[in-house]
């Protein structure tokens, strides 16, 4: 089977160099970032001994959304993922809004995570009460290293993400293996919740399962995206669902105490199972995990800028790809500058409230696009597609009902700004089609 043609942008082309294992690493680093290192305590506090069951059930409940994007991924091989799906179904204006929401929320998430990375790193070095200058130095150092990584060709970034995947999964797997005897001996022991709230436990679990959609953006640089992307997304999601449930189960059996406030549950679990060296190991694992997640996000963000420029919604400067190494250097540099500014100023907090709402809008956009696009290939429709769409939409609506109103207000403001950016850029580009802007 021949690979699809390279995706062409200004001055150069993106090269299709990422195989199945590279896509798996990208999906994995999109899903596993900072969240799992706090999830066991937060879910167990709300659900007690039922926490691992709830995590697993929520993962299965989120599966229809994953299946929606996997079915769409079989039909597209260009850069953009959800941006392309929504454009094909509803046009460029709707597609720009989807990409704009992804851009804002992922940028805020990356900026917040690099500050969290600095906290973990300084704590691991025995400097939990470090000065602001030390914190800023770690933030800048981490972003500089991530920036350098992202200046490599995409297959090079994928290899680094593959190494980081192994380095984060190995310690987590070790915890699970060491916890098995205690889980078995724990048997039917009752573990009460600190404050019982099934809805809170479900919402926290659902948010931990977001991020799988990021790798879809890289379809334009995958060797065989229509075959490999669905496999990577669905396979990794199922594996991570099981991993999360086992880690929560292990935490319940080894380290959970309803009367304690535990902000680092996996470190507490490692302390019980391994000793003080285990706690240090978990700090290092968390730092590497967050580093991989931010590296992933910078990669996705730069390609989303390419996709939005291709819609005509951003200046052409963002769409330039180096003919030498097939890297969109302008986009990577822009994302680096924005992340430095937001990370050091704390400006990411203003965008953070968009995270949940914007992801749900992206999911709903994909859910709405799937039947429209598939109907073009098969006008009679598909019962299976209909069932998946209804199930996925129901999950999204349930999550919307549990989200905060202020996030939707912020989303509305961001949408208005996005419309203004899109309209102004389109107007300028239409007056001077060959201008740099």
N, C-alpha and C positions, 0 to 999 in steps of 0.2 A: 504494500500500500504506500503510495507516494504522499509526502507531507504536503499540506496546503501551502500556498505561496506566502512569502514573508509579508508582513504588514508594512506598508510604505508611509512614511511621514516626511516632513520637510527635510531636505538635504540627505536623508539616509533611510535605512530600513531596519526594523527590528528583526533580529535573527531568531528563527525557531530552533532553539538549542536545549530546551528543558524537556526531559523525559518524565516518565511516570513517577520515579522516585523523587525527582525534584519537586513535582507538584504535590506529592504526599508530604514532603518536608514543609512546603508552604502552607498547606491546609493545617498541618499539625501546629505550626508556630502561630497561625492565626487563631486557633482554638485555645491552645495552652499558653497563656501569658502569665499574668499575675493572679488571676481569679482563683485558681485551684488552691493556692497557698492560704487563702482565707475561707474558702467555701466550706470545708468540713465543719468548722465551728459554727459559722453563721446558720447553716442548714440544720445542724444538730440542735442548736439552741431553740429552734422553732419546731422541730419534729422529733427530738429525742431519738430513740432506737429505730424509728421508722425512716430516719433520714436517708440511708442508702437505698431503700426501696423507692422513696420519692424521687431521688436523683435519677435512678434508672428509668422510672416511669416517665419523668419529664423529658429525659433524653429520647425515649420512644415517641412521646407526644410531639416533639420537635421534628421528628423524622420526616413527616409529610412536607415540611418546608424544604428540607434538604433534598427530598426527591423531586420537588418542583424545580429547583435550580439545576439539579443533575439532568433532568429531562431537557431543560433549555440548553445546558452545556453541550448536549449531543448535537445541537443544531447550529452552533456558532463557533467560529475559529478566529475571531478578531480580538483586538485589545479593547477592554472595557467591561466585559461580563454583564452585569445588570444594566449598565448604560446601553449596551447594544441590544439587549433583550427588549427593553422598554422602547427604544427608538424604533425597532422593527414593528412593534405592536401599536404604538401610540404617537410616534413622531419625535422630532428633535427637542421640542420644548419640554415635554415630559421627561425625556431622557436626560436633558441637562439638569433638571431638578433632582433626579435620582442621583446623578453623579455629584452634584453640588452638596447634597446631604451627606453622601459618603465621604466627601472630601473634608467637610467641617468636623464630622464626628470622629473620623479616624485620626485627624490631626490633633484634636483635643485629647483623644485616648493616648496617642503616642507621647504627647507632651506631659500628660499626667504620669504615664508609666516611667518616663525617664527620671522624673523626680522620685518615684517609688524605687527605681533601680538604685539611685544614689543612696537612699535610706538603707536599703538592704546591704549594699556594698560597704557602707561606713559601719554598719552594725557588725558585719562579718569581720571587719578589720579591728573590731574592739573600740570603735569610736562612735557610739550611739548618740552622744551629745555634742557632736562636732559643730564647728562654727559654720555660719552661712557661707563663708568663703570656701571652706572645704566642700560643702555640699555643691556649690556652684561649679567648683573645679571638676568634681566627678561628673556632673551633668554635661559640662562642655566636653570632657574627655570621652564620655560614652557616645555623645552625638558625633564627635569628630571621627571616632572609629567606625560608627555605623555609616557615616557619610562616605568614608573611604571604601567600605565594603560595597556600597551601592554604586560606586563608580566603576565596578567590575561588570563584565558581561553577565547577563542574567543566569547563565548556567553556572558561572563562578559563584554568584550569590546563592544559588540553589545548593551548591556543594557545601558552602559554609553553613547554611540552614540545616542541611542534613547532619553535619557534625554536631551542631547545637541540639538537634532533636535527640540524638543518642545521649548526649551529655545531660539532658534534662529528664529523659525517660528512664535511664538506668537507675538513678537514685530513687525515683518514685516506685519503680518495679521492686527494688530492694526492700522498701518499706512494706509493700504488700506481702512479699514473701515472708519477711520476718514477723509480720503481724498474724499470719495464718494460724499458728498454734494458739495464740491468744483469742482469735476470733472463734476458733473451734471450741476452746474451753469456756468461752463466754456463753455459748449456747443460747438459751432462751432468757438470759438476764434482762431485766427491765431497766431501760435507761430513759428517765423522764426528761421532757423538754424544759428548758429554763422558763420559757413563755410560749405555750403552745399556739402555733399559727400555721396551719397547713397552707394557706394562701401565700404567706410570706416565704415559706420554705420552697414552694413551687416556683415563685417568681425569681428568687435568688438562684435557684437551679437553672431556670430557663436562661437567665442572663449569662450564666457561665458557659452555655452552649452556643453563644453567638460568636461570630468571627470566621466561620467556615466559608463564608461567601467571598472573602477577600481574594483568594487565589484565582477566582474566576476572571479577575481583571487581566491575568497574565496569559489568557488563551492565545493571544497573538504571538507569544514567544514559546509556545509549547510545540513539540514536534508533531504530536497527534492529539490535539485537544479534544476533538469530538469523541475519541475513544478513551483517553486517559483521564480527562477532567472528571467525568462522572464517577469513575472508579475511585479516584483519589478522594473526592468529597464524601461519598457515601461510606467508603471503607474506613477512612480516618474518623469520621463522625461516630460510627458504631463502636470503633475501638476506644475512642476517648470517652464515650458514654460508660462503657464497662470499667475503664480505668478510674473515672471519677467515683463511680458507685463503690468500687473496691476500696479506694482510699478513704472514703467517708465511713465505710463499714469498719475498716481497720482503726480509724480514729475513735469511733464509738466504743470499740472493744478495748482499746489500749490506753486512751488518754482523756476521754471526755469526762468532764465534771460539770453538772448543771449549775453549781454554785460559783464556778470560776469564769472570769472573763479572759478568753484566750484569743489573742490577736494574731498568733502565729501557730495554728493548730498542727501543721505538718512538722514544724520544728519541735513542738511539744511531743508529738508522736515519736519522732526520731530520737528525742532525748530518752524516752522510756525504753525504746527498743535497742538503741546503740550506745547511749550515753551522751556526754557533752560533745563528742566528735560528731554525733549524728545531727545535733542542732546546728553546728557549723556547716555540715554538709548541706543541710536544707537551705541555709542562708545563701550558700554558693549556688545551689540549684535554682533558687528563686531568682537570683541575680542573672544567671545565664538564661533562664527561661524568659525573663522580661527583655533581656538584650535581644534574643531571637525574635520576640514579638515586635519590638520596635524596628528592627532591621526589616522584617517582613512588611510592616506598615509603611516604611519609607519607600520600599520597592513598589507597593501597591499605589501609594499616593502619587508617585511620579508618573505611573502609567495612566492613572485616572486623569491627570492633567492632559496627557496626550489624547485620551478619548474625548475629553470635553473640548479641546482645541479642534479636533476633527469634526465636531458638531458645528463649529463656527462660533462657539460661545466664549472662547478665550483668545487672546492675541496669538498670532502665529509663532511668536517667540517660544511659547510653551511646547509647540509641536516639533521642534527641531531635534533630530536624532543624529548623533555623530556618525558619519560614514566610516570612520576608522574602527570604532569598537561597538557600534550599534547601541550606544547608551544615550538616553535623553538627558544630557548633562544639564541643560537649562532647567528642566523640571526638577532634577535631583537637587541642584543648587538652591532653587527657590524653596523647596520643601525644607531643606536644611536651615535656611535663614529663618523661615517661619517657626520651625520647631525650637530653635535657639531663643527667639524672641518670646514665644509663649511659655517655654519651660522656665526661663529665668524671671519673667515678669509675673507669672501666676495667671496670665491671661487665659490659660486653658480652662480655668474654672468656669468662666462665663459660657464656654462652649460645651462643657461637660454635660449639662442638662439635656443637650440635644442627642446624646449617644443612643439612649434606648429608643426614643421616638423615631429618630432617623433610620435606625436599623429596621424597625417595624415597617416604615414606609417603603424601604427598599424591598423587604420581603413581600409586602402587599403588591408592589409594582410587578415583581416577578410572577406572583400568583395570578394576577390579572392578565399578564402578558401570555402565559403558557397556553390557555385555550384559544386565544386569538391567533397565535402563531401556528399551533398544531392544526387548527381548523383549515388553514390555508393549504396544508399538506393533505388533510383528510377532512373534507367538508362534513362528513357524517359524524365526526367527533369520536371520542373514545370514552367509554364508561370508566375505565381505569383512571384516565386523566381527570374526569369529573370528580371521582371520589377523592383523589389526591388533593385537588384544588379545594374542595369543600372542607376537608380535614385541615389543610394548611391554613385556610382563611379563618377557620374556627379558632385555631390556636393563636393566630395573630390578634384576633378580636379579643380573646380572653386576656392576652398580655396587654393590649391597649387599655382594657377595663381596669387593670391593676397598676397602670403607670400613673405618674404624677401629672396633674394638669399643667404645671408650669413648663414641663418639657414640650408640650404641644404648643403653648404660647410662644416659646422660644423658636420652635420649629416654624411657626407661621411667620415670624420676623425674618428668620433665615431664608425662607422661601421667597419673600418679597425682595430681599437683597439679591437673591439668585436671579430672579426675573429681571431686575434692573441691570445686573452685570451682563446677562445673556442678551438683553435687548440692545444695550449700548454697544457692546462688542459687535453684534451682528450688523447694526446700523453703520458703524465705522468701517467694518470690513466690506460691506456692500458698496460703499462709496468709493473705496480704493482697493479693489480685489487683489492687487499684487503688493500692497504695502506690507511692511514687516509686522504691523499690528493686525 
